[in-house]
Amino acid sequence: MPEHTDINFANAMAAFEAKQFSRAMQLFMPFAEAGDADAQHRVAIMLQNGLGVVKNCEQAARWMKTAAEQGHALAQHGIGFMYLEGECVNKDPAEAAKWFTQAAEQGLAGSQTTLAMMYEEGNGVAQDLEEAKKWYAKAGF
């Protein structure tokens, strides 16, 4: 990638961290459209929460899933949460478990904990206390 592209991405990150969301959206969008999973994840967060843009659940879910499908662990957790809570997508605990599993297998502690709770409760998966213990242990509990 050319150096100016790295600078533009760094500027987008700086704007996001400084909560200058409309600027961050403008800067991240070309990266998201070019297939950058981190940019797609951040665009999804801004659209999901109406940060710097009008809230758009349909687009938020689309960008979150696009990033998740590329193996972005935080996006996998994000789309899992959307399915678990029925936020921006139809509630589907089984689909949530699928995405939480992918993120948990990448070592994301929040997904490991959520997955453990799902196994403990039998939510979206068959209740399995041994599987719950395994994921709680991986999460450090």
Legacy VTK file of the C-alpha trace (Angstrom):
# vtk DataFile Version 3.0
C-alpha trace
ASCII
DATASET POLYDATA
POINTS 141 float
0.000 0.000 0.000
1.248 3.505 -0.723
2.323 5.566 2.259
-0.516 8.111 1.848
-2.995 5.261 2.265
-1.417 4.349 5.614
-1.623 7.992 6.657
-5.305 8.168 5.632
-6.079 5.030 7.666
-4.190 6.455 10.649
-6.177 9.690 10.281
-9.405 7.687 10.208
-8.384 5.832 13.388
-7.427 9.106 15.080
-10.786 10.661 14.168
-12.632 7.574 15.473
-10.681 7.592 18.756
-11.299 11.349 19.137
-15.036 10.690 18.620
-15.039 12.776 15.414
-17.332 10.196 13.895
-18.570 12.005 10.776
-14.926 12.592 9.756
-14.019 9.002 10.689
-16.885 7.714 8.531
-15.696 9.736 5.524
-12.139 8.485 5.986
-12.997 4.838 6.712
-15.551 4.363 3.928
-13.051 4.034 1.032
-11.143 1.422 3.055
-14.362 -0.434 3.915
-15.427 -0.434 0.274
-11.971 -1.736 -0.707
-12.437 -4.719 1.628
-10.578 -3.686 4.807
-12.233 -5.668 7.633
-11.168 -3.273 10.405
-12.645 -0.319 8.518
-15.820 -2.327 7.815
-16.144 -3.143 11.527
-15.790 0.507 12.547
-18.206 1.681 9.847
-20.697 -0.889 11.170
-20.326 0.385 14.749
-20.940 3.969 13.657
-23.999 2.988 11.595
-25.360 0.723 14.350
-25.142 3.464 16.963
-25.786 6.552 14.841
-22.321 7.959 15.501
-21.629 10.796 13.061
-24.300 9.416 10.722
-27.983 8.600 10.804
-28.439 5.193 12.445
-28.874 2.559 9.735
-29.388 -0.964 11.049
-29.526 -2.620 7.644
-26.176 -1.164 6.582
-24.663 -1.775 10.039
-25.537 -5.471 9.854
-24.243 -5.719 6.283
-20.854 -4.166 7.117
-20.529 -6.118 10.384
-21.222 -9.405 8.598
-18.859 -8.533 5.742
-16.023 -7.948 8.232
-16.980 -11.061 10.240
-16.891 -13.226 7.127
-13.278 -12.113 6.619
-12.379 -13.532 10.038
-12.351 -10.236 11.977
-12.875 -11.453 15.563
-14.442 -8.248 16.921
-16.860 -8.151 13.985
-17.716 -11.828 14.581
-18.505 -10.908 18.186
-20.475 -7.878 16.978
-22.637 -9.808 14.522
-23.073 -12.534 17.147
-24.363 -9.926 19.575
-26.717 -8.541 16.924
-28.214 -12.012 16.414
-28.319 -12.738 20.158
-30.177 -9.518 20.974
-32.151 -9.140 17.748
-30.504 -5.785 17.118
-30.399 -4.781 13.424
-31.212 -8.388 12.433
-33.865 -10.922 13.389
-33.080 -12.570 16.713
-31.414 -15.932 16.051
-29.520 -17.437 19.011
-28.237 -20.370 16.906
-26.714 -17.947 14.379
-25.311 -15.933 17.298
-23.641 -19.058 18.692
-22.028 -19.728 15.313
-20.423 -16.283 15.240
-19.456 -16.286 18.938
-17.762 -19.667 18.381
-15.664 -18.279 15.536
-14.566 -15.283 17.621
-14.028 -17.430 20.732
-11.783 -19.783 18.763
-9.642 -16.745 17.918
-9.214 -16.092 21.643
-11.713 -13.262 22.161
-12.531 -13.521 25.878
-15.881 -11.726 25.598
-17.048 -14.243 23.008
-15.724 -17.143 25.082
-17.703 -15.912 28.089
-20.873 -15.305 26.072
-20.578 -18.727 24.454
-20.074 -20.334 27.879
-23.265 -18.661 29.125
-25.130 -19.837 26.043
-24.046 -23.443 26.683
-24.890 -23.095 30.368
-28.402 -21.836 29.558
-28.996 -23.889 26.418
-29.558 -20.666 24.462
-29.034 -21.216 20.723
-27.137 -24.427 21.450
-27.954 -27.640 23.285
-27.348 -27.167 26.999
-23.926 -28.616 27.754
-22.362 -27.819 31.123
-19.021 -29.400 30.193
-18.805 -27.215 27.085
-19.766 -24.205 29.240
-16.946 -25.021 31.710
-14.476 -25.365 28.826
-15.307 -21.901 27.452
-15.367 -20.283 30.905
-11.886 -21.739 31.518
-10.592 -20.415 28.192
-11.949 -16.990 29.136
-10.018 -17.143 32.417
-12.830 -17.935 34.844
LINES 1 142
141 0 1 2 3 4 5 6 7 8 9 10 11 12 13 14 15 16 17 18 19 20 21 22 23 24 25 26 27 28 29 30 31 32 33 34 35 36 37 38 39 40 41 42 43 44 45 46 47 48 49 50 51 52 53 54 55 56 57 58 59 60 61 62 63 64 65 66 67 68 69 70 71 72 73 74 75 76 77 78 79 80 81 82 83 84 85 86 87 88 89 90 91 92 93 94 95 96 97 98 99 100 101 102 103 104 105 106 107 108 109 110 111 112 113 114 115 116 117 118 119 120 121 122 123 124 125 126 127 128 129 130 131 132 133 134 135 136 137 138 139 140
